[in-house]
Amino acid sequence: MRVRKKDRSWVTSQQEQMTVGTWRPSHVNTRPALFCSTTESQLDSHTSFLQRGAPWRPMGDRMRCFRKRSTLPFLAVLVSFLLFLSLYLDAGYVLEAEKRDPGATLLPPAASDRYVHPFRGLTNFSGTINVTYRYLAGIPLPRRKYLTIGLSSVKRKRGNYLLETIKSIFDQSSYEELKEIVVVVHLADFDLVWCENLVQEITRKFPHHIIAGRLLVIQAPEQYYPSLEGLKRNYNDPEDRVRFRSKQNVDYAFLLNFCTNLSHFYIMLEDDVRCSRNFLTALKKVITSREGSYWVMLEFSKLGYIGKLYHSKDLPRLAHFLLMFYQEMPCDWLLIHFRGLLAQRDVIRFKPSLFQHMGYYSSYKGAENKLKDDDFEEDSIDIPDNPPASLYTNINVFENYDATKAYSSVDEYFWGKPPSTGDFFLIVFNRPTKVSRIKIVTGTEDRQTDVLHHGALEVGQRSVGTKQGRQCLSYVTLGEFRGGNIEVNNVNQKIGFDIECVRIVVTANQKEWLIIRTISLWTAQLRIST
């Protein structure tokens, strides 16, 4: 679920006046005025009128007056009910990412088109929330950076990985990349002694980054938090888990709110991850490739809140959204709904993943958490750069799992019905290209039998147009598939020509369907050095 903008100020428990468009913590006993301007006194007058129990009789103007006065409150209640009903109708519930095994749990409810129109009615969530933050280390620089990396951290019962996470961010970035990032750590625990001790450790280990304005440590005072008692027990969660995830939503909301004007883009991490080398260069490469296309959230990890990238201009409304629904469901579910409400219906996830979960103990009760992202690669500079191409296949395609999905960096794949000897999957480049490396993976974790059992990888030259599309006149075989996969290095050194075609050829019939999960190509271009 996600709900958009309304230029709302944060209202603390000391402020007793309720105004239209003002977000208010749930512990204040007022009716939310999200969809109309009806005042409390008007609502009370309607209630008292009904309570008097006046006998029915033709009342003329009095009846018309009653109808007019009761219409707005009724419509407000109806619209609110329909909106919340639509958000809660999705079935199933999975606990937070730190307890989730992606291969063994249900997916969260998908964002639906029906959310878009009511959400777009809330169009003024563009202003930041009025919070006075404590600066525990560092101060923001006046110049806007390219990327803000946001971390929220609380005291764990077992283990603490925050310092390792910060170290990984800086160690895996080049000197030039460091100039373009700012790391913001929100210490969101109410134990001030713990916060003070941790700040001392951070300032001792990263003094140069703090002085350079690359590292900020902040805290939103407890007084700005809504009530964390008596929360709704959605999905029959234990009370302590509801409190934990509800507070976590507010923690992230305050972090997002603070980071709004620090950079052009924002990426959300957890406090127990490690980064791939030169991840910023990889991010910039992807962002550049998406110029001219609409997106709300790009994903660079498939785990929880890790590696979720946003435009900084969207942070205020995301912060408001998390605050509005802080007690409804976990943050990762809210992020999915927010994406759908802003009309990005599909997940845009890139491989390989740039961030890996490394924490062994969860921040919730210190439970063991061994989740790993199997798409993670240590060297992000090694991300493939598939050149522009056209794709052809004579394998029967299943539904919309078409050939282009195997060639895309997005987390999708080609799926075809059982192939026969001589069937092919062909990639024809727009222009001849020097290729240094080719890696093709078939099958998935869920469908490990849908691999290419017998096949060969070929590269060709001298492409021509035919009735069936473009193809090459001559080919050279680079190798055979083993276990459904193939990887060939130093391709440009093994052949004496620039490649125009890459072809997968089926060399024996098989009964199983075929999934081509990824086709990764590396062109022989100058690599970035660090």
C-alpha positions in Angstrom: 0.0 0.0 0.0 1.2 3.5 -0.5 -0.4 6.8 -0.1 0.9 10.0 -1.6 1.5 13.5 -0.9 -0.1 16.1 1.2 1.9 18.9 2.4 1.5 18.0 6.0 3.3 19.0 9.1 4.1 16.6 11.8 1.8 17.1 14.8 3.0 16.1 18.2 0.9 15.0 21.1 1.1 18.5 22.6 -0.8 20.0 19.6 -4.4 19.6 20.2 -5.8 21.3 17.0 -6.8 19.0 14.1 -6.6 20.6 10.7 -7.3 19.1 7.3 -4.2 17.5 5.7 -2.3 17.3 9.0 -0.8 13.9 9.9 -1.4 13.0 13.5 -0.2 10.1 15.6 -2.9 7.5 16.3 -2.8 8.0 20.1 -4.4 11.4 19.7 -8.2 10.7 20.0 -9.4 12.5 16.9 -11.0 11.5 13.6 -8.6 11.7 10.7 -9.6 14.3 8.2 -7.9 12.9 5.1 -10.6 13.3 2.5 -12.9 16.2 3.6 -12.9 19.4 5.5 -15.6 18.5 8.0 -14.8 19.7 11.5 -15.1 17.9 14.8 -18.0 20.2 15.8 -19.9 19.3 12.7 -19.4 15.6 13.3 -20.5 16.0 16.9 -23.6 17.9 15.9 -24.6 15.1 13.6 -24.1 12.6 16.4 -26.1 14.5 18.9 -28.9 15.0 16.4 -29.2 11.2 15.9 -29.0 10.6 19.6 -31.9 12.9 20.4 -34.1 10.4 18.4 -36.5 12.9 17.1 -39.7 11.2 15.7 -40.0 11.1 11.9 -42.3 13.5 10.2 -42.1 15.5 7.0 -39.7 18.2 7.9 -39.2 20.1 4.6 -36.2 22.3 5.0 -35.0 20.5 8.2 -34.8 17.2 6.3 -32.9 18.9 3.4 -30.6 20.5 5.9 -30.0 17.2 7.6 -29.2 15.5 4.3 -26.7 18.3 3.3 -25.1 18.2 6.7 -24.8 14.4 6.8 -23.5 14.0 3.2 -20.0 15.1 3.7 -19.2 13.0 6.8 -20.9 10.0 5.1 -18.9 10.4 1.9 -15.7 10.9 3.9 -16.3 7.7 5.9 -17.2 5.8 2.8 -14.2 6.9 0.8 -11.9 6.2 3.7 -13.5 2.7 4.2 -13.2 1.8 0.5 -9.5 2.9 0.4 -8.5 1.0 3.5 -10.6 -2.0 2.4 -8.8 -2.1 -0.9 -5.5 -2.0 0.8 -6.3 -4.8 3.2 -8.0 -7.2 0.9 -4.8 -8.8 -0.2 -4.3 -12.2 1.4 -1.2 -13.7 3.1 1.4 -12.2 5.3 5.1 -12.7 5.5 7.2 -11.5 8.3 9.9 -8.9 7.8 12.8 -9.5 5.5 15.1 -10.5 8.3 12.9 -13.6 8.9 12.1 -14.3 5.3 13.5 -17.0 3.0 12.6 -15.8 -0.5 12.4 -19.4 -1.8 10.1 -20.7 0.9 7.5 -17.9 1.6 4.6 -16.3 -0.1 5.0 -13.1 -2.0 3.6 -10.0 -0.5 0.3 -8.7 -2.1 1.0 -7.1 -5.4 0.1 -3.4 -5.9 -2.9 -3.0 -8.0 -4.1 -0.4 -10.5 -7.1 0.2 -8.3 -4.9 2.0 -5.7 -3.6 4.6 -8.2 -6.6 6.9 -8.5 -7.4 7.3 -4.8 -3.7 7.8 -4.0 -3.3 10.4 -6.7 -6.0 12.4 -5.0 -3.5 13.0 -2.2 -1.3 15.3 -4.2 0.4 17.5 -1.6 2.8 15.2 0.2 5.7 17.2 -1.2 6.8 18.9 1.9 9.2 17.5 4.5 8.0 16.6 8.0 8.8 19.1 10.7 11.3 17.3 12.8 14.2 18.8 14.7 17.0 16.2 14.4 20.0 15.8 16.7 23.3 15.9 14.8 25.5 13.3 16.6 28.4 13.4 14.1 29.1 15.5 11.0 27.0 18.2 9.3 25.5 18.3 5.8 27.5 20.1 3.1 25.8 22.8 1.0 26.6 21.0 -2.3 24.1 18.3 -3.4 25.7 14.9 -4.0 24.8 12.3 -6.5 23.8 9.6 -4.0 22.7 9.4 -0.4 23.1 6.0 1.3 20.7 5.7 4.2 21.1 3.4 7.2 18.8 3.0 10.2 20.2 1.2 13.2 19.0 0.1 16.6 20.6 -1.8 19.5 20.7 -5.6 18.9 20.5 -8.2 21.6 23.3 -10.1 19.8 25.8 -8.7 17.4 26.4 -5.3 15.8 27.3 -4.9 12.2 26.9 -1.2 11.6 30.6 -0.4 11.7 31.4 -3.2 9.3 28.6 -1.9 7.0 30.0 1.7 7.0 33.5 0.4 6.4 32.3 -1.7 3.4 30.7 1.3 1.9 33.8 3.4 2.0 36.3 0.6 1.3 34.5 -0.5 -1.8 34.4 3.0 -3.3 37.1 4.7 -5.3 38.4 8.2 -4.5 36.3 9.6 -7.3 33.2 7.8 -6.1 33.6 9.0 -2.6 33.2 12.6 -3.8 29.7 11.7 -5.0 28.2 10.0 -2.0 27.0 10.9 1.5 26.2 8.2 4.1 23.5 9.1 6.7 23.2 6.9 9.7 20.0 7.2 11.8 20.6 5.9 15.3 17.0 5.1 16.1 17.3 3.5 19.5 15.9 5.3 22.5 18.8 4.1 24.6 20.8 7.3 24.6 23.8 5.7 26.4 24.0 3.1 23.6 23.8 5.9 21.0 26.5 7.9 22.7 28.9 4.9 22.9 28.3 4.0 19.3 28.8 7.6 18.1 32.2 7.6 19.8 33.2 4.4 18.0 32.0 5.8 14.7 33.9 9.1 15.1 37.1 7.2 16.2 37.0 4.8 13.1 35.8 7.3 10.4 37.1 10.8 11.4 38.2 11.7 7.9 34.9 10.8 6.3 33.0 12.9 8.9 35.3 15.9 8.4 34.8 15.6 4.6 31.0 15.6 5.0 30.7 12.0 3.7 29.3 10.6 6.9 26.5 12.0 9.1 25.0 10.5 12.2 21.6 11.7 13.3 18.8 10.9 15.6 15.1 11.9 15.6 14.1 12.6 19.3 11.6 10.2 20.8 9.1 13.0 21.3 8.4 13.0 17.6 7.4 9.4 17.5 3.7 8.4 17.5 2.4 6.0 20.1 3.9 2.6 20.0 1.5 1.1 22.5 -1.9 -0.4 21.7 -1.1 -0.9 18.1 -3.3 -2.8 15.6 -2.6 -6.5 15.7 -2.8 -7.0 12.0 -2.2 -10.6 10.7 -2.2 -11.9 14.3 1.4 -10.8 14.9 2.7 -10.9 18.4 2.5 -7.5 20.2 6.2 -7.1 20.4 6.7 -7.8 16.7 4.0 -5.3 15.8 5.8 -2.7 17.9 9.1 -3.5 16.4 8.0 -3.3 12.8 5.8 -0.2 13.5 8.7 1.7 15.0 10.9 0.5 12.2 8.6 2.2 9.7 8.8 5.5 11.6 12.6 5.1 11.9 12.9 4.9 8.1 10.3 7.7 7.6 12.4 10.1 9.6 15.6 9.0 7.8 14.0 9.5 4.4 12.7 12.9 5.5 16.2 14.0 6.6 17.8 12.9 3.3 15.4 14.7 1.0 17.7 17.5 -0.1 21.1 15.9 0.2 21.5 14.3 -3.2 19.8 13.5 -6.5 19.2 9.8 -5.7 18.8 7.8 -2.5 19.5 4.2 -1.8 18.2 2.3 1.3 20.4 -0.2 3.0 20.2 -2.1 6.2 22.9 -1.9 8.9 24.2 -5.4 8.3 25.3 -5.5 4.6 28.5 -5.5 2.6 28.8 -3.8 -0.8 30.3 -5.0 -4.1 33.4 -3.1 -5.4 32.6 0.2 -7.1 28.9 -0.2 -6.6 28.3 3.5 -7.3 29.7 3.2 -10.8 27.4 0.2 -11.4 24.4 2.2 -10.1 25.2 5.2 -12.3 25.5 2.9 -15.3 22.0 1.6 -14.6 20.5 5.0 -13.9 21.9 6.3 -17.1 20.5 3.4 -19.1 17.0 4.2 -17.7 17.1 7.9 -18.7 13.9 8.8 -20.5 11.9 5.9 -18.9 9.7 6.2 -15.8 10.6 4.4 -12.6 9.9 4.8 -8.9 12.1 2.2 -7.4 15.1 0.2 -8.8 16.2 -2.8 -6.9 19.8 -4.0 -6.5 19.2 -6.8 -4.1 16.3 -9.2 -3.7 16.4 -9.1 0.1 14.1 -6.9 2.3 14.9 -3.2 2.3 18.4 -3.7 0.9 19.5 -1.9 -2.2 16.2 0.0 -3.0 17.0 3.1 -5.1 14.7 6.2 -5.3 14.7 9.7 -6.8 15.3 12.0 -3.9 12.3 14.1 -5.0 10.1 11.1 -4.0 11.4 10.9 -0.5 9.0 13.3 1.2 5.9 11.5 0.0 7.5 8.1 0.9 8.2 9.4 4.4 4.6 10.6 4.8 3.4 7.3 3.4 5.4 5.2 6.0 4.1 7.5 8.8 0.5 7.2 7.6 0.5 3.4 7.6 3.3 2.8 10.2 1.3 0.3 12.2 -0.3 -1.6 9.3 2.4 -3.8 7.9 6.2 -4.2 7.6 8.3 -1.6 5.7 9.2 -3.8 2.8 5.5 -4.4 2.0 4.8 -0.7 2.2 7.6 0.0 -0.2 6.0 -2.4 -2.7 2.6 -0.7 -2.3 4.2 2.8 -2.7 5.8 1.7 -5.9 2.5 0.5 -7.3 0.6 3.6 -6.2 3.0 5.7 -8.2 2.2 3.6 -11.2 5.3 1.4 -11.4 3.5 -1.9 -11.7 6.5 -4.2 -12.2 9.5 -4.9 -10.2 12.7 -3.5 -11.8 15.5 -5.6 -10.2 19.0 -5.7 -11.6 21.5 -8.6 -11.5 24.0 -9.2 -10.2 23.0 -7.8 -6.8 25.3 -5.1 -5.5 24.6 -5.6 -1.8 24.8 -8.8 0.4 23.2 -9.4 3.8 26.0 -10.3 6.2 24.3 -10.2 9.7 23.9 -13.5 11.5 21.6 -12.3 14.2 18.4 -10.3 13.6 17.7 -6.9 15.1 14.4 -8.5 16.3 15.1 -10.5 19.4 18.5 -11.5 18.2 17.2 -14.5 16.3 19.4 -16.3 13.8 19.1 -14.9 10.3 21.2 -16.6 7.6 19.6 -15.1 4.5 21.9 -14.6 1.6 21.4 -13.1 -1.9 22.7 -15.7 -4.4 22.8 -13.1 -7.1 25.4 -11.0 -5.3 28.8 -10.5 -6.8 31.8 -9.0 -5.1 33.0 -7.1 -8.1 30.3 -4.7 -9.5 32.6 -3.4 -12.2 32.2 -6.9 -13.6 28.6 -6.2 -14.4 27.8 -7.3 -18.0 27.2 -4.6 -20.6 25.1 -6.4 -23.1 25.3 -4.4 -26.4 22.1 -3.4 -28.2 20.7 -6.3 -30.2 17.7 -8.1 -31.8 16.7 -11.5 -30.5 15.1 -14.4 -32.4 14.2 -18.0 -31.5 12.2 -20.8 -33.0 11.5 -22.4 -29.5 7.8 -22.2 -28.6 7.5 -19.4 -26.0 5.4 -19.9 -22.9 3.0 -17.0 -22.3 4.9 -13.7 -22.1 8.4 -15.1 -21.1 9.8 -13.9 -24.4 13.4 -13.9 -25.6 14.2 -10.3 -24.6 13.8 -11.2 -20.9 16.8 -13.4 -20.9 19.0 -10.7 -22.4 17.8 -7.9 -20.0 19.6 -7.1 -16.8 16.2 -7.0 -15.1 15.3 -10.1 -13.0 13.3 -11.9 -15.6 13.9 -14.9 -17.9 13.0 -16.7 -21.2 10.8 -19.7 -20.8 10.0 -22.1 -23.7 8.4 -25.4 -24.3 10.6 -28.5 -24.7 13.1 -27.8 -27.5 14.2 -30.1 -30.3 17.5 -30.8 -32.0 18.4 -27.8 -34.2 16.3 -25.3 -32.3 18.1 -22.0 -31.6 18.1 -18.8 -29.6 19.8 -16.0 -31.6 21.2 -12.6 -30.6 22.1 -10.3 -33.5 24.0 -7.1 -32.5 23.1 -3.8 -34.0 26.8 -3.4 -35.1 29.9 -5.7 -34.9 31.3 -5.8 -31.4 34.4 -7.0 -29.6 33.2 -9.4 -26.9 35.6 -10.5 -24.1 33.3 -12.8 -22.1 30.1 -14.7 -22.4 28.1 -16.3 -19.6 24.8 -18.1 -20.0 22.7 -19.6 -17.2 19.7 -21.8 -17.7 17.1 -23.0 -15.2 16.2 -21.4 -11.9 16.3 -22.4 -8.2 12.6 -23.3 -8.4 12.8 -25.2 -11.7 16.2 -26.8 -11.7 15.2 -29.3 -14.4 14.3 -26.7 -17.0 17.8 -26.3 -18.2 19.5 -26.8 -21.5 20.7 -30.4 -21.2 22.5 -30.5 -24.6 23.5 -27.4 -26.4 26.3 -25.4 -27.9 27.4 -21.8 -27.9 28.4 -20.2 -31.2 29.4 -16.7 -32.4 29.1 -15.5 -36.0 29.8 -12.8 -38.5 28.6 -11.4 -41.8 24.9 -10.8 -40.8 22.3 -10.6 -43.5 18.6 -10.0 -43.6 16.2 -12.9 -44.2 12.5 -13.5 -44.1 13.0 -14.9 -40.6 15.0 -11.9 -39.5 18.7 -11.1 -39.5 21.3 -13.9 -39.1 24.9 -14.6 -39.7 26.4 -16.5 -42.6 29.3 -18.2 -40.7 29.7 -19.4 -37.1 32.4 -20.6 -34.8 31.6 -22.9 -31.9 33.0 -21.7 -28.5 31.9 -24.6 -26.4 29.2 -27.0 -25.0 26.8 -26.4 -22.2 27.6 -28.3 -19.0 25.0 -28.6 -16.3 22.8 -26.1 -18.2 25.5 -23.3 -18.1 28.4 -22.1 -20.1 31.0 -19.4 -19.5 33.7 -18.4 -22.0 36.5 -15.9 -21.3 38.9 -14.1 -23.6 36.5 -14.5 -26.5 38.0 -11.7 -28.6 41.4 -13.4 -28.3 40.0 -16.8 -29.4 38.4 -15.6 -32.6 39.7 -13.3 -35.3 36.7 -11.1 -35.9 34.2 -8.7 -34.3 31.1 -10.6 -33.3 27.7 -9.9 -35.0 25.8 -12.9 -33.7 25.7 -15.1 -30.6 23.7 -18.3 -31.0 22.6 -21.0 -28.6 21.9 -24.3 -30.5 20.0 -27.2 -29.1 22.0 -30.4 -29.9 19.5 -33.1 -28.6 15.8 -33.4 -27.9 14.7 -32.9 -24.4 11.4 -33.5 -22.5 11.8 -30.7 -20.1 10.9 -27.1 -20.8 13.8 -24.6 -21.1 14.4 -21.5 -19.0 17.2 -19.2 -20.1 17.8 -17.2 -17.0 20.5 -14.8 -18.0 22.6 -14.1 -21.0 25.6 -11.9 -19.9 28.1 -10.3 -22.3 31.1 -8.2 -21.6 32.4 -6.1 -24.4 36.2 -5.6 -24.7 36.2 -2.0 -23.6 38.5 -0.2 -21.2 37.6 -1.1 -17.6 37.4 1.4 -14.8 40.5 1.2 -12.5 40.5 2.0 -8.8 
